[in-house]
Amino acid sequence: MAAIRLAVRLTPRGGRDAADGWARDEKGQPYLKARVSAPPVDGAANAALEKMIAKALKIGRSSVRIAAGDQSRLKILEIDGITQADLDRTFGAPE
């Protein structure tokens, strides 16, 4: 099974670790809005994001990795061992 790619716009120091629903970029591509309480220092926010997504999907943390955008707010995650239906069930389908 190929890894699922998920676009996420991350807000570090967001007060809590949570997914805040879907939005679309200027090209109309959907992305998941997420926040973590960790600061964007030494990869702490990225690690918190990976942990939060893995926990929400009930998979191991090693199955979630940042494939692109580790220094920017918009990130592309690659997630192993799940289907698009699992993503939709956990976070809702993008509108």
N, C-alpha and C positions, 0 to 999 in steps of 0.2 A: 504494500500500500504506500503510495506516495505521500509525502508530507503535505499537510494543508497549510496554505499561506494566509496569514491574517494581518491586515493593516490595522495598526493601533496608534492613536494620538495620545501620548502620555503626558499627564500633568504631575510632575514631582512636587513634593511638599503639599499634597492635596488634602491633608488632614486625616485620611483613611485610605485603605486599599479597597478599591471598588471599580467595577465596570459601570459606566454611566450611559449606556445605550449607544445608538448608532448615529452617525452624521455622514455627510458626503463632502468630498473635496471639490475644488473648482472644476474638475473634469467629470464630476458625477460619480467618482469611485467611492464605495462605502468604506468607512473605517470605524472601528470601535473606539469610543472615548473611554479612557481609563485614568484613574488617579492612584497614586501611592503616597504614603506618608514620608517615605525616604527622600533625602535630598539628592540632587543630580551630581553627586561627588563620588569619584572612584567606582563608578558602575553600580552604586547602591540602588538607585532608582530602577535601573534595568533588571537587576537581580530580583528586586521586589515585584516587578511586573511579571517576570517569568514565573515566580513562585505563586503569585495571585492567579494567573491564568491556569497554571497546572492544577492548583487546588480547586478552582471553579469547575474544571473539566474532569476532576477526579483521576488524574494521570500523574505519573512521576515527573518531577521537576526537570529531569534530564531530557524529557521528550519535548520541551519547549526551549527554543533558542531564537535569539535575534539574528536574522539573516541580513538585515540592512537597516541603516539609520540609527546605529547605537549612540551617535552623538547628537541626533536631532529629535524633535518631539514626535515626528511621524516615523514609526518603526514598522518593519515587516518582520513578523514572527513566522517561523516554521514550526509546525506542531506535528509530531509523529503519533501514530496509533489512534487517530480519531477520524471521523468522517465529517462532511459538511453538515449532516443532520445533527451530529453531536454538538457542533458549534451553534447551530440554530436553536437547538433545544436549551442550551445553557445561556446564551446571550440574546436570544430572539433573532429573527431573520432581519437583515437590513431592509428598510422600506424602499 
